[in-house]
Amino acid sequence: MSISNNNNDSNSNSINNIQVIEKIKNVNTRLGEWKQEAQVPTRMSLESFWYTMQRWSMNPTFMNKAAKKFIILSKVQFNQDDQFISEHIYPKNYSGSFQQDDSNSVVCESCNSNNNTDQEDSQNKDNTSKEKRNKHDDDGLDEDEQDIFQNDTKDINSKDSDESELPTEYLDANVKTIVVKRHLIPRLANRDPELGEHVYHLKDKNRADFYPQLPDDDHLNARRIPFFYPKLLGISIEYRLLDSVADKEAIDTFMQEERQRISKTNITNKKKNNKPEPEKPLERFKALLTLSVIYFKDYQPKQLDKSSLQILEKVNRWGLNYEIGYQKKATLDQIIPKTTFISLYEELKQKYKNMVEGWEEITKTDPKKFVFEDVAIAAYLIGVWRKENADAGVERKQRFVDIGCGNGLLVNILNKEGYPGIGVDLRARRVWQKYDQDIQSNLIEQSILPNETTYPDYDWLIGNHSDELTPWVPMMASKVPGQRFFLLPCCFFNFNHKFNSNDTRIGRYATYLNFIENLIKELGFGVVKETLRIPSTKNFAFVTTAPTNLTPDQLAAKREVLLKKSNYTDFKPREKEIKWVAQKRFKAGQINPHLEKRKQQAEQEQAKDII
């Protein structure tokens, strides 16, 4: 960790941050008065509130979904006398992902020791500040030293052991104000400007304020705010403890509303034959969450009260989930870092965005979903394959087979990126003709008999929505030494019929995923169950991290047992579909080429009969 103890450096940083405190002191004079928009009662503690606000300050998308790209610049701390304590700078990060390494922090030791009268207290303060700085060992390396495939990448969007606890600065009585400086980046850089934002955590007021950073000479102009940010001069979320005596009337009102809501929900559930909410004594509300805003004089957004209420309800959920130890079900970025995937996805998206043109006319499907979903899957696979090469210390392009390739777009992208491979499907698609001739030669119309078919010349099998072939992909890979696979299940199929099992506690989809995962592990593969960043509700994929560790004889016995357990009899390929195409209607008197052809055929047959 790099720490600067030079008093001149500390004084310089202190002077640079004076304006941060001055702005918050004069906010009403500079910007205007706060106006309350929404209130929500809550049972969460103050610690839970600050945990939620700390997490939200490090990721703008939790509060504003439109701010998809951002950079965290720094975190500044001030003491009870509004004196600068320290500034932690995040030099390398992108949309919430940091690389574990030394960070740049500047500490004002004189400010820390101003309130200390003896040497022992001063030493304790120094030890505390060191513990704080260790919280931030998560920045990037120099450009020439950075390894984007290292596994110690920390993503602030995921909840790990460090992020499940409130950072120590929120528990330190000497820290009064915490300011997070961040930079919001538009999705379309050529259309919208970037925007700086400061987030103030005012511990003495139990309040978190959000301010867009506009030019001083034009900071009251609403047109300066880009579309992805609400057109407001400031947003404030406050936590106010309720007094059991002074606020008794308000508490009783909130409790009555809660009982009415539960009663209404139970009536609705009874009509739908769902289980009613269990009757239990309601815990009294502890505090009140309030959202206030500062409007521009020349502009006021519409329906802000509804959005404000939704934000407060979300804050309340986050705080309560923190108290019960909630953990996300999604498991993201287990193999490759989020930054690697995003970088590859943005690159491929720019390359292949022209595939959207004419897509709907040919395929009758939504191009925004199907095209960009396959672009995302291609980006993920390329990231996985590059990591595989990095781990093995080799440079190569993996060979693949896309089983049930459908529209063939994934094969098209991977081939164009230099990865040799083929796609096999029962039926050719019209969209295949849209691809280059060399790509078309790699798209094969063919039935697959999975119990008899193997692909020994290829490194990876891809099962991207491979339907009835989904459980067969691991079976086929187990017959080829060293072969791996990527499997994205969609429709529920067993080895020779529909998969009908359903554990009602977790749902049919999760039941099927468990079936596939157990099948893969039985065959001895090292596998990761990954949540993909794709626009689909069925986004769980299985990615092999190591080939099977069983011998050929053991695998043969395993396959036999698995087939027998599933009551396998015989695999029958799906019959080739002949899609009906609507014929053109011809008016009376118009020449109908279909009728003319039939007429000619009838005349030829009649001539043969005469002969």
C-alpha positions as CSV (number, residue, x, y, z in Angstrom):
1,M,0.0,0.0,0.0
2,S,1.3,3.4,-1.0
3,I,0.8,6.0,1.8
4,S,2.0,9.6,1.7
5,N,3.0,10.9,5.1
6,N,4.4,14.2,3.9
7,N,2.8,17.2,5.7
8,N,3.0,19.3,2.6
9,D,1.1,16.6,0.6
10,S,-1.5,16.4,3.4
11,N,-2.0,20.2,3.5
12,S,-2.3,20.3,-0.3
13,N,-5.0,17.6,-0.3
14,S,-6.7,19.4,2.6
15,I,-6.8,22.6,0.7
16,N,-8.1,20.8,-2.4
17,N,-11.0,19.3,-0.4
18,I,-12.1,22.5,1.4
19,Q,-14.5,23.2,-1.4
20,V,-16.2,19.8,-0.9
21,I,-17.2,20.8,2.6
22,E,-18.0,24.4,1.7
23,K,-20.4,23.1,-1.0
24,I,-22.3,21.0,1.4
25,K,-22.6,23.8,4.0
26,N,-23.9,26.2,1.4
27,V,-26.1,23.8,-0.6
28,N,-29.4,25.6,0.1
29,T,-27.9,28.9,-0.9
30,R,-26.2,27.6,-4.1
31,L,-29.0,25.2,-5.3
32,G,-32.2,25.7,-3.5
33,E,-34.5,24.2,-0.8
34,W,-35.1,20.5,-0.3
35,K,-38.6,19.2,-1.1
36,Q,-39.9,16.0,0.4
37,E,-41.1,13.5,-2.1
38,A,-41.7,10.2,-0.3
39,Q,-41.6,8.6,3.2
40,V,-41.4,4.9,4.1
41,P,-41.4,3.4,7.7
42,T,-38.7,0.8,8.3
43,R,-37.7,-1.8,10.9
44,M,-34.0,-1.8,9.9
45,S,-31.2,-0.4,12.1
46,L,-29.0,2.6,11.4
47,E,-26.1,0.3,10.6
48,S,-28.2,-1.4,7.9
49,F,-29.0,2.0,6.5
50,W,-25.3,3.0,6.2
51,Y,-24.4,-0.4,4.8
52,T,-27.0,0.1,2.0
53,M,-25.9,3.7,1.3
54,Q,-22.2,2.6,1.3
55,R,-22.9,-0.1,-1.3
56,W,-25.1,2.2,-3.4
57,S,-22.4,4.9,-3.4
58,M,-19.9,2.4,-4.9
59,N,-22.4,1.4,-7.6
60,P,-24.8,4.0,-9.2
61,T,-26.8,1.3,-11.0
62,F,-28.4,0.1,-7.7
63,M,-30.2,3.5,-7.6
64,N,-30.2,4.5,-11.3
65,K,-30.4,1.6,-13.7
66,A,-29.7,3.9,-16.7
67,A,-26.1,4.6,-15.4
68,K,-24.7,1.3,-16.7
69,K,-21.1,2.4,-16.9
70,F,-19.2,4.3,-14.2
71,I,-15.8,4.9,-12.6
72,I,-15.2,5.3,-8.9
73,L,-12.7,8.1,-8.5
74,S,-12.1,8.5,-4.7
75,K,-13.4,8.4,-1.2
76,V,-12.7,11.3,1.1
77,Q,-13.1,11.4,4.9
78,F,-13.6,14.5,7.2
79,N,-13.6,14.6,11.0
80,Q,-16.0,16.3,13.4
81,D,-14.4,19.7,12.8
82,D,-14.7,19.3,9.0
83,Q,-11.0,18.8,8.7
84,F,-9.6,16.5,6.0
85,I,-8.6,13.1,7.3
86,S,-7.7,11.0,4.3
87,E,-8.5,10.4,0.6
88,H,-8.5,7.0,-1.0
89,I,-8.0,7.1,-4.8
90,Y,-9.2,4.3,-7.1
91,P,-6.8,4.6,-10.1
92,K,-8.1,1.6,-12.1
93,N,-11.7,0.4,-12.1
94,Y,-14.5,0.1,-14.5
95,S,-18.2,-0.3,-13.7
96,G,-17.6,-1.7,-10.2
97,S,-14.7,-4.1,-10.8
98,F,-11.3,-3.6,-9.2
99,Q,-8.0,-5.6,-9.4
100,Q,-6.5,-6.5,-6.0
101,D,-3.3,-4.5,-5.6
102,D,-1.7,-1.5,-3.9
103,S,-3.9,1.5,-3.7
104,N,-3.1,5.2,-3.5
105,S,-4.1,6.8,-0.2
106,V,-3.3,10.2,1.2
107,V,-3.6,10.6,5.0
108,C,-3.5,13.9,7.0
109,E,-1.8,12.7,10.2
110,S,-1.8,16.2,11.7
111,C,-5.6,16.3,11.3
112,N,-5.9,12.8,12.9
113,S,-3.8,13.9,15.9
114,N,-5.4,17.3,16.5
115,N,-8.0,15.9,18.9
116,N,-5.5,13.6,20.7
117,T,-3.7,14.8,23.8
118,D,-1.5,11.8,24.6
119,Q,0.8,9.6,22.6
120,E,-1.1,6.4,23.3
121,D,-4.3,7.7,21.8
122,S,-2.4,8.9,18.8
123,Q,-0.9,5.4,18.3
124,N,-4.3,3.8,18.5
125,K,-5.7,6.2,15.9
126,D,-2.8,5.3,13.5
127,N,-3.6,1.6,14.0
128,T,-7.2,2.2,13.2
129,S,-6.4,4.2,10.1
130,K,-4.2,1.3,8.9
131,E,-7.1,-1.1,9.3
132,K,-9.3,1.3,7.3
133,R,-6.7,1.5,4.5
134,N,-6.5,-2.3,4.3
135,K,-10.2,-2.3,3.4
136,H,-9.3,-0.7,0.1
137,D,-6.5,-3.0,-1.2
138,D,-8.4,-3.6,-4.5
139,D,-7.1,-1.4,-7.2
140,G,-5.4,-2.1,-10.5
141,L,-1.9,-2.8,-11.6
142,D,0.2,-0.8,-14.0
143,E,-0.8,-1.5,-17.6
144,D,2.2,-3.6,-18.4
145,E,1.8,-5.7,-15.2
146,Q,-1.9,-6.3,-15.3
147,D,-3.2,-9.9,-15.7
148,I,-6.9,-9.7,-16.6
149,F,-7.4,-13.4,-15.9
150,Q,-6.2,-13.4,-12.3
151,N,-8.8,-14.9,-10.0
152,D,-8.5,-12.3,-7.2
153,T,-10.6,-9.8,-9.0
154,K,-13.1,-8.1,-6.7
155,D,-16.5,-7.1,-8.1
156,I,-18.3,-4.6,-5.9
157,N,-21.6,-5.8,-7.5
158,S,-21.2,-9.2,-5.8
159,K,-21.4,-9.8,-2.1
160,D,-18.3,-11.4,-0.6
161,S,-17.1,-11.8,3.0
162,D,-15.6,-8.3,3.1
163,E,-18.7,-6.6,1.7
164,S,-21.0,-8.3,4.1
165,E,-19.8,-6.0,6.9
166,L,-20.0,-2.3,7.3
167,P,-16.6,-0.5,6.6
168,T,-15.0,0.7,9.8
169,E,-15.1,4.4,8.9
170,Y,-18.9,4.3,9.4
171,L,-18.3,3.0,13.0
172,D,-15.5,5.5,13.8
173,A,-16.9,8.4,15.9
174,N,-14.1,10.7,14.7
175,V,-15.4,10.5,11.0
176,K,-18.3,12.8,10.4
177,T,-18.5,13.1,6.6
178,I,-17.6,10.6,3.8
179,V,-17.6,11.8,0.2
180,V,-17.5,9.4,-2.7
181,K,-16.6,11.0,-6.0
182,R,-17.6,9.0,-9.1
183,H,-17.9,9.5,-12.9
184,L,-21.0,8.3,-14.9
185,I,-20.4,7.3,-18.5
186,P,-23.2,7.2,-21.0
187,R,-23.9,4.1,-23.1
188,L,-23.7,6.1,-26.3
189,A,-20.7,8.4,-25.8
190,N,-21.3,10.2,-29.1
191,R,-24.8,11.3,-28.1
192,D,-24.7,12.1,-24.4
193,P,-22.1,13.8,-22.2
194,E,-20.4,12.2,-19.2
195,L,-21.3,13.4,-15.7
196,G,-19.5,13.7,-12.4
197,E,-21.3,13.0,-9.2
198,H,-20.5,13.5,-5.5
199,V,-22.2,11.3,-2.9
200,Y,-22.1,12.8,0.7
201,H,-22.6,10.6,3.7
202,L,-23.4,12.9,6.5
203,K,-23.2,10.7,9.6
204,D,-24.2,13.5,12.0
205,K,-27.5,13.8,10.1
206,N,-28.0,10.2,9.1
207,R,-28.4,11.3,5.6
208,A,-26.9,10.5,2.1
209,D,-26.9,13.2,-0.5
210,F,-26.3,12.8,-4.2
211,Y,-25.2,15.8,-6.3
212,P,-24.5,16.0,-10.1
213,Q,-21.4,18.0,-10.7
214,L,-22.3,20.8,-13.2
215,P,-20.1,23.7,-14.4
216,D,-20.1,26.5,-11.8
217,D,-21.1,29.1,-14.4
218,D,-24.1,27.1,-15.5
219,H,-25.0,24.8,-12.6
220,L,-28.7,25.8,-12.5
221,N,-29.4,24.8,-16.2
222,A,-31.4,21.5,-16.4
223,R,-30.3,21.0,-20.0
224,R,-26.8,20.2,-18.6
225,I,-28.1,16.9,-17.1
226,P,-27.8,14.0,-19.6
227,F,-30.8,11.7,-20.2
228,F,-29.6,8.8,-18.0
229,Y,-29.6,11.0,-14.8
230,P,-32.7,12.5,-13.2
231,K,-33.0,16.2,-13.9
232,L,-32.5,17.3,-10.3
233,L,-30.0,19.4,-8.5
234,G,-29.8,17.0,-5.6
235,I,-31.3,13.8,-4.1
236,S,-31.3,13.1,-0.4
237,I,-32.2,9.9,1.5
238,E,-32.5,10.4,5.3
239,Y,-32.9,7.9,8.2
240,R,-34.7,9.3,11.2
241,L,-35.3,7.3,14.3
242,L,-38.9,7.3,15.5
243,D,-39.5,8.3,19.1
244,S,-42.0,5.9,20.8
245,V,-43.7,8.9,22.6
246,A,-43.4,11.9,20.2
247,D,-44.1,9.8,17.1
248,K,-46.7,7.4,18.7
249,E,-49.5,8.6,16.4
250,A,-47.4,8.2,13.3
251,I,-46.2,4.7,14.4
252,D,-49.8,3.6,15.1
253,T,-50.8,4.8,11.7
254,F,-48.0,2.9,10.0
255,M,-48.9,-0.3,11.9
256,Q,-52.5,0.0,10.9
257,E,-51.6,0.4,7.3
258,E,-49.3,-2.7,7.6
259,R,-52.2,-4.8,9.0
260,Q,-54.5,-3.6,6.2
261,R,-51.9,-4.6,3.6
262,I,-51.5,-8.1,5.0
263,S,-55.3,-8.5,5.2
264,K,-55.7,-7.4,1.6
265,T,-52.9,-9.7,0.5
266,N,-54.5,-12.7,2.3
267,I,-57.8,-12.1,0.6
268,T,-56.1,-12.0,-2.8
269,N,-54.2,-15.2,-2.0
270,K,-57.4,-16.9,-0.9
271,K,-59.0,-16.1,-4.2
272,K,-56.0,-17.5,-6.1
273,N,-55.8,-20.6,-3.7
274,N,-52.4,-19.4,-2.5
275,K,-51.1,-19.7,1.1
276,P,-52.0,-16.7,3.2
277,E,-49.3,-14.8,5.1
278,P,-48.8,-16.4,8.5
279,E,-50.3,-14.4,11.4
280,K,-47.6,-13.2,13.7
281,P,-47.1,-10.2,16.0
282,L,-45.8,-7.3,14.0
283,E,-42.5,-5.6,15.1
284,R,-42.8,-1.9,15.7
285,F,-41.2,0.4,13.1
286,K,-37.8,1.8,14.2
287,A,-37.3,4.7,11.8
288,L,-38.6,6.7,8.9
289,L,-36.9,6.8,5.5
290,T,-37.4,10.1,3.7
291,L,-36.4,11.0,0.1
292,S,-36.1,14.7,-0.7
293,V,-35.0,16.5,-3.9
294,I,-33.9,19.9,-5.1
295,Y,-35.6,21.0,-8.2
296,F,-34.4,23.1,-11.1
297,K,-36.3,26.4,-11.2
298,D,-37.1,25.9,-14.9
299,Y,-37.9,22.2,-14.9
300,Q,-39.6,19.6,-12.7
301,P,-39.7,15.9,-13.6
302,K,-43.1,14.1,-13.8
303,Q,-44.1,11.1,-11.7
304,L,-41.2,11.6,-9.3
305,D,-43.3,10.6,-6.3
306,K,-43.7,7.1,-7.6
307,S,-40.0,6.7,-8.4
308,S,-39.1,8.1,-5.0
309,L,-41.3,5.6,-3.2
310,Q,-39.8,2.7,-5.2
311,I,-36.3,3.8,-4.2
312,L,-37.1,4.0,-0.5
313,E,-38.8,0.6,-0.7
314,K,-35.6,-0.8,-2.2
315,V,-33.5,0.8,0.5
316,N,-35.7,-0.8,3.0
317,R,-35.4,-4.3,1.4
318,W,-31.6,-4.0,1.2
319,G,-31.3,-3.0,4.9
320,L,-33.5,-5.8,6.1
321,N,-31.8,-8.4,3.9
322,Y,-28.4,-7.2,5.3
323,E,-29.7,-7.9,8.8
324,I,-30.9,-11.4,8.0
325,G,-27.7,-12.2,6.1
326,Y,-29.2,-12.4,2.6
327,Q,-27.0,-13.8,-0.1
328,K,-27.6,-13.5,-3.9
329,K,-28.6,-16.7,-5.8
330,A,-26.8,-15.5,-8.9
331,T,-23.2,-16.6,-9.3
332,L,-21.5,-14.2,-11.7
333,D,-18.0,-13.9,-13.1
334,Q,-16.6,-17.1,-11.6
335,I,-14.2,-17.9,-14.5
336,I,-13.4,-14.6,-16.1
337,P,-13.6,-11.1,-14.5
338,K,-16.5,-8.8,-15.3
339,T,-14.2,-6.2,-16.9
340,T,-12.8,-8.8,-19.3
341,F,-16.3,-9.9,-20.4
342,I,-17.6,-6.3,-20.8
343,S,-14.6,-5.3,-22.8
344,L,-15.0,-8.3,-25.2
345,Y,-18.7,-7.8,-25.4
346,E,-18.4,-4.1,-26.3
347,E,-15.8,-5.0,-29.0
348,L,-17.9,-7.7,-30.6
349,K,-21.1,-5.7,-30.3
350,Q,-19.6,-2.9,-32.4
351,K,-18.3,-5.4,-35.0
352,Y,-21.6,-7.3,-35.5
353,K,-24.3,-4.8,-34.8
354,N,-25.0,-4.7,-38.5
355,M,-26.4,-8.2,-38.2
356,V,-29.5,-6.6,-36.8
357,E,-30.4,-5.2,-40.2
358,G,-32.8,-7.4,-42.0
359,W,-32.8,-10.0,-39.2
360,E,-36.4,-9.8,-38.3
361,E,-37.6,-10.0,-41.9
362,I,-35.6,-13.3,-42.4
363,T,-36.0,-15.0,-39.0
364,K,-39.3,-13.4,-37.7
365,T,-37.5,-13.1,-34.3
366,D,-36.5,-10.1,-32.2
367,P,-32.9,-9.1,-33.3
368,K,-32.2,-7.2,-30.1
369,K,-32.6,-10.4,-28.1
370,F,-31.2,-13.1,-30.5
371,V,-28.4,-11.2,-32.0
372,F,-27.0,-9.5,-28.9
373,E,-27.5,-12.7,-26.8
374,D,-25.3,-14.7,-29.2
375,V,-22.8,-11.8,-29.2
376,A,-22.7,-12.0,-25.4
377,I,-22.2,-15.8,-25.4
378,A,-19.5,-15.5,-28.0
379,A,-17.7,-12.9,-25.8
380,Y,-18.0,-15.1,-22.8
381,L,-16.6,-18.2,-24.7
382,I,-13.7,-16.2,-26.1
383,G,-12.8,-15.0,-22.6
384,V,-13.0,-18.6,-21.3
385,W,-10.8,-19.9,-24.1
386,R,-8.2,-17.1,-23.7
387,K,-8.1,-17.9,-20.0
388,E,-7.6,-21.6,-20.8
389,N,-4.7,-20.7,-23.1
390,A,-3.2,-18.4,-20.4
391,D,-3.4,-21.2,-17.8
392,A,-1.8,-23.7,-20.1
393,G,0.8,-21.3,-21.4
394,V,-0.1,-21.8,-25.0
395,E,-1.5,-19.8,-27.9
396,R,-4.1,-21.4,-30.0
397,K,-7.6,-21.1,-31.3
398,Q,-10.0,-23.7,-29.8
399,R,-11.9,-25.9,-32.3
400,F,-15.6,-26.3,-31.5
401,V,-18.9,-27.9,-32.6
402,D,-22.2,-26.1,-31.9
403,I,-24.7,-28.9,-31.5
404,G,-28.2,-27.7,-32.5
405,C,-26.8,-24.4,-33.9
406,G,-30.2,-23.0,-35.0
407,N,-29.7,-19.7,-36.7
408,G,-25.9,-20.3,-36.8
409,L,-25.0,-16.8,-35.6
410,L,-22.8,-18.0,-32.8
411,V,-20.8,-20.1,-35.3
412,N,-20.6,-17.1,-37.6
413,I,-19.1,-14.8,-34.9
414,L,-16.7,-17.4,-33.6
415,N,-15.5,-18.3,-37.1
416,K,-14.9,-14.6,-37.9
417,E,-12.9,-14.2,-34.7
418,G,-10.6,-17.0,-35.9
419,Y,-12.0,-20.0,-34.0
420,P,-12.4,-23.0,-36.3
421,G,-15.6,-24.8,-35.8
422,I,-18.9,-26.1,-37.3
423,G,-22.6,-25.9,-36.4
424,V,-24.9,-28.9,-36.9
425,D,-28.7,-28.7,-36.9
426,L,-31.5,-30.9,-38.1
427,R,-32.9,-28.1,-40.4
428,A,-31.1,-25.4,-42.4
429,R,-32.3,-21.9,-41.7
430,R,-32.9,-19.1,-44.3
431,V,-30.6,-16.8,-42.4
432,W,-27.6,-19.1,-43.1
433,Q,-27.6,-17.6,-46.6
434,K,-27.0,-14.2,-45.1
435,Y,-23.5,-15.3,-43.9
436,D,-20.3,-15.5,-46.0
437,Q,-19.8,-18.5,-48.2
438,D,-17.0,-20.0,-46.0
439,I,-19.3,-19.7,-43.0
440,Q,-22.1,-21.4,-44.8
441,S,-19.8,-24.4,-45.5
442,N,-19.4,-24.8,-41.7
443,L,-23.2,-25.0,-41.1
444,I,-24.3,-28.6,-41.6
445,E,-27.9,-29.8,-42.0
446,Q,-27.8,-33.2,-40.4
447,S,-29.5,-35.4,-37.8
448,I,-27.4,-36.3,-34.8
449,L,-27.7,-39.7,-33.1
450,P,-26.0,-38.8,-29.8
451,N,-25.5,-42.3,-28.6
452,E,-23.4,-43.1,-31.7
453,T,-21.9,-39.7,-32.6
454,T,-18.6,-38.2,-31.4
455,Y,-16.5,-35.3,-32.5
456,P,-12.9,-36.3,-31.8
457,D,-11.3,-33.6,-33.9
458,Y,-12.7,-30.8,-31.8
459,D,-11.8,-29.3,-28.4
460,W,-15.2,-28.0,-27.2
461,L,-18.8,-28.9,-27.6
462,I,-21.3,-26.1,-27.4
463,G,-24.9,-26.8,-26.4
464,N,-26.6,-23.4,-26.7
465,H,-30.4,-24.1,-26.3
466,S,-29.8,-27.6,-27.7
467,D,-33.2,-28.9,-26.5
468,E,-33.4,-32.7,-26.6
469,L,-29.6,-33.0,-27.1
470,T,-28.9,-31.0,-23.9
471,P,-28.3,-34.0,-21.6
472,W,-26.4,-35.8,-24.4
473,V,-23.7,-33.1,-24.7
474,P,-21.8,-34.2,-21.5
475,M,-22.2,-37.8,-22.6
476,M,-20.7,-37.2,-26.0
477,A,-17.8,-35.2,-24.5
478,S,-17.1,-38.0,-22.1
479,K,-16.2,-40.3,-25.1
480,V,-13.4,-38.0,-26.3
481,P,-10.3,-37.7,-24.1
482,G,-9.7,-34.1,-23.1
483,Q,-12.9,-32.7,-24.6
484,R,-14.7,-29.9,-22.8
485,F,-18.2,-28.3,-23.2
486,F,-20.3,-25.3,-22.7
487,L,-23.9,-26.0,-21.9
488,L,-26.8,-23.5,-21.7
489,P,-30.0,-25.5,-20.9
490,C,-33.4,-24.2,-22.0
491,C,-36.1,-26.7,-22.8
492,F,-36.5,-29.6,-20.4
493,F,-35.5,-32.9,-22.0
494,N,-34.3,-36.3,-20.6
495,F,-32.3,-38.7,-22.8
496,N,-35.3,-39.8,-24.8
497,H,-38.4,-37.9,-23.7
498,K,-39.5,-34.7,-21.9
499,F,-38.2,-34.1,-18.5
500,N,-41.3,-34.1,-16.2
501,S,-39.8,-34.1,-12.7
502,N,-40.6,-31.0,-10.6
503,D,-39.5,-30.2,-7.1
504,T,-42.2,-27.6,-6.1
505,R,-39.9,-26.1,-3.5
506,I,-37.5,-24.8,-6.1
507,G,-39.4,-25.0,-9.4
508,R,-39.1,-27.0,-12.6
509,Y,-36.2,-25.0,-14.1
510,A,-34.0,-25.4,-11.0
511,T,-35.0,-29.1,-10.8
512,Y,-33.8,-29.5,-14.4
513,L,-30.6,-27.6,-13.7
514,N,-29.9,-29.9,-10.7
515,F,-30.4,-33.0,-13.0
516,I,-27.9,-31.7,-15.5
517,E,-25.4,-30.7,-12.9
518,N,-25.6,-34.1,-11.2
519,L,-25.2,-35.8,-14.6
520,I,-22.0,-33.8,-15.4
521,K,-20.5,-34.5,-12.0
522,E,-21.3,-38.2,-12.3
523,L,-19.2,-38.2,-15.5
524,G,-16.2,-36.8,-13.6
525,F,-16.0,-33.3,-15.2
526,G,-14.8,-30.3,-13.3
527,V,-17.7,-27.8,-13.9
528,V,-18.8,-24.3,-12.9
529,K,-22.4,-23.3,-12.8
530,E,-22.3,-19.7,-14.1
531,T,-24.9,-17.0,-14.4
532,L,-24.4,-15.4,-17.8
533,R,-24.9,-11.7,-18.5
534,I,-27.3,-12.3,-21.3
535,P,-30.9,-10.9,-22.0
536,S,-32.6,-14.2,-21.1
537,T,-34.5,-15.5,-18.1
538,K,-32.8,-18.9,-18.6
539,N,-29.2,-17.7,-18.2
540,F,-27.6,-20.5,-16.1
541,A,-24.7,-22.3,-18.0
542,F,-22.4,-25.1,-17.2
543,V,-18.8,-24.6,-18.2
544,T,-16.2,-27.4,-17.8
545,T,-13.0,-26.3,-16.1
546,A,-11.3,-29.7,-16.5
547,P,-11.9,-32.8,-18.6
548,T,-13.3,-35.9,-17.0
549,N,-10.9,-37.7,-14.6
550,L,-12.5,-41.1,-15.1
551,T,-11.0,-44.0,-17.1
552,P,-12.8,-45.1,-20.3
553,D,-14.1,-48.2,-18.6
554,Q,-15.4,-46.2,-15.7
555,L,-17.1,-43.8,-18.1
556,A,-18.7,-46.6,-20.0
557,A,-20.2,-48.0,-16.8
558,K,-21.3,-44.5,-15.7
559,R,-23.1,-43.8,-19.0
560,E,-24.9,-47.2,-18.8
561,V,-26.1,-46.5,-15.3
562,L,-27.3,-43.0,-16.1
563,L,-29.2,-44.1,-19.1
564,K,-30.8,-47.0,-17.2
565,K,-31.8,-44.6,-14.3
566,S,-33.6,-42.4,-16.8
567,N,-35.4,-45.3,-18.4
568,Y,-33.7,-44.8,-21.7
569,T,-34.9,-47.0,-24.6
570,D,-34.0,-45.3,-27.8
571,F,-33.3,-41.8,-29.1
572,K,-35.4,-40.8,-32.0
573,P,-34.3,-37.6,-33.8
574,R,-37.0,-34.9,-34.1
575,E,-38.7,-35.1,-37.5
576,K,-37.6,-32.4,-39.9
577,E,-40.0,-29.5,-39.9
578,I,-41.2,-28.1,-43.2
579,K,-42.3,-24.6,-42.3
580,W,-45.5,-23.5,-44.1
581,V,-45.0,-20.3,-46.1
582,A,-48.0,-18.2,-46.9
583,Q,-48.7,-18.1,-50.6
584,K,-49.4,-14.9,-52.4
585,R,-53.1,-14.3,-53.3
586,F,-53.8,-13.6,-57.0
587,K,-56.7,-11.5,-58.2
588,A,-59.0,-12.7,-60.9
589,G,-57.3,-12.4,-64.3
590,Q,-53.8,-12.4,-62.8
591,I,-51.3,-15.0,-64.0
592,N,-50.7,-17.4,-61.1
593,P,-47.3,-19.2,-61.8
594,H,-48.2,-22.0,-59.4
595,L,-51.4,-22.8,-61.3
596,E,-49.6,-22.5,-64.6
597,K,-47.0,-25.0,-63.4
598,R,-49.7,-27.4,-62.3
599,K,-51.5,-27.0,-65.6
600,Q,-48.3,-27.9,-67.5
601,Q,-47.8,-31.0,-65.3
602,A,-51.3,-32.1,-66.0
603,E,-51.0,-31.6,-69.7
604,Q,-47.7,-33.6,-69.7
605,E,-49.3,-36.5,-67.8
606,Q,-52.3,-36.4,-70.1
607,A,-50.0,-36.6,-73.2
608,K,-48.2,-39.6,-71.7
609,D,-51.5,-41.4,-71.2
610,I,-52.5,-40.8,-74.8
611,I,-49.1,-42.2,-76.0
